[in-house]
Amino acid sequence: MMGLISGSDLIETDPVRTEFRKLEFNANIFETSVVVEYFPLRKAQSTKKKGSKSSSDATSSKKSTFEPQFSPYIFSGVGYTVSQSRLDVRESGFFDKNGAIIEGVTNENQGLNTMLSVPFGGGVRYDFSKTLSIGGEASWRWTNSDFLDGFTGGTEVQPINSDWYFFIGIVLTHTLGDD
């Protein structure tokens, strides 16, 4: 998955963020993940015999028939995320009059960052062939980093917290294997 995220304290309602922090950022995100999907309402596809009507006939074989269907699902997994952030600190109160950053706050990991992520969410999928489907999905990603936005703290105004990001989109899926 690839995407762009951004944020701005200037549109917040919290006075600490709008009057002191005044930070803005954007970041390119690249994530690779492995997830387990659960389809609670999915109908099993049937298997029919092809060839002779006798089940003991050596020429008979099983053939799957396919029926298109909509299937809601939920999922969770683990991923590896790379972000490249750009932080705008021009208006921020985290800098003193000489332009030096105040103690306990850092933006030195601004740039390329790697982190563990845990995606979880759900969606609905339409299987239009045995191996191809399309769906809509919404998910959250927890990361084990506070540098997703290129900025971390350690002060009362800017505590150190793990960052999260949200994904919503259209997903095209190709299923590998016979069944």
N, C-alpha and C positions, 0 to 999 in steps of 0.2 A: 504494500500500500504506500502511496506517495501523496503528499498534500502540503498545504500551507496553512499555518495557524497564525493568529495575531491577537493582540490584546492592548487595551489602553486604559490607564487609570483615569483619564480625563472624562470618561463616560460613566464612571462609577458614582454611586450615591454616598459611599462611605467618605466622610470628610478627611480622614487620615490619608486616603488614597488620592483624593482630588486636590488637597491643599499641600501635602508634603511629598508623597512619593512621586507623582506625576510622571510615571514611566510608561513608555510605549514600546512594543516589540513586534517583530514578525519572525517566523522561523519556518524553514523547509523541514518536512518530516519524511523520513523513509523508515518503514517498519516491515520486518519479516516476522511471521508468527506461525505457530502451530496451534490449531484450535480443535476442540471436540464439539460437534453439533448434536443437538437432541431434537428430534422431530416428534413431539407427543401426539400429533393428530395425523401423521402420514399413513396412507393406506399402502399395504404391501402389494408389490406387483406380482401378478400370478404367473405360474409356469404351466405350460401346456405340453402334451406329448405331440411329437411330429412323426409321421410315418405310420406304421402298422398300429392297429388298435390293441394288439396284444402287448402287454407290458414285458413279456419274456422274449419278444422278438428282438434280435440283435440289431436290426436296422432302425429301431425306434430311438429317438433322442429327445431330450428336453429342450424346449425353446421358450424363452421368456417373452411374454407379450407386454407391451408398454401402454399405459394410459396416462395422458398428461394430467397433472394435478397441482393445486396450490397447497403449500405446506408451511405453517408457522413453525419457527424454531427458536431455540435459545442456544448460546454457546459460551465457552470460556476457554482460555488457553494461556500460553506464555509466548512472549515475543522479545525481539531485540530491536530497539529503536535508535536511529541516528537523527539528530537534529542539528541544523545550522541556524543559529539565532543572530538577529541584529537588534540591538537594544538602543533606544533613543533616550538619553538621560539629560538632555539639555535643560529641561525645566525642573528637574528633580531636586528635592530638598536633601537628598543623600550626599550632596556635595557641598563643601564649605565655600566661602567667598573666594578662596584661591583656586578652586576647581579640584581640590583633593577629595577623595571619597572618605566619608566618615567611617570610624572604626566599627568593625563587626559586619560590614556589608561589602559584598564583592560583585564585580561584574567581569572578573578576569577569565571565567570560563565561557565568555561570549565567543561564539564561533562554533566549531564542530564538537558535539557532545554525543556520547553513546550511553545507553541505559537499558536496563531490563524493563519490560512493560508487561502488564497483565490485561489483555483485552477480554471484555465480557459484554454481552448484549443479546439482541434478538432481531428477528425480522420475519419476512414472509418470502417464500421462494416458489417460483413456478417452473416445474420440470416440463420442458417442451420436447425433450427427447430423452432417450435412455442415459445419455452422457452429458447433456447440456441443459443448463437452467439459468434463469435470471431472477433476481430478487431485490428487494429493498431491505436495508439493514441500518440499525442504529446501535452504536456501541460506545462504551467508555474505555479509556486506557489509563490505568494507574502506572506511574513510573517510579523507579526507586531513586529519582534524581530531583533536585530543586533547581536545576539549570536548564530546563526545557525552554524557558524564556530568556536564558542568558544572564540571569540575575538571581542571587540568593542573599539571605540576610543572616541574622543572628542577633537581631535587636528586637525590642518590644514592638516597634513599628513594622518590622519586616522579619517575622519568625521564619525558621527553616522548616519547610513542609515539602512533602513529595508532590510533584506536579501531576496533573491529570490533563488529558485531552479527550475530545469527543469526536466521533466519526458518524456521519450519516451519508448514505449514498446508495448507488445502484451497483450490484455485484453480479458479475457473470461467472458461472462456475462450470468447469469441465471435470466430470468424475472419471477417475482412472479405474481400470479393471473391468471385468465382465459383468458383474452384478452389483 
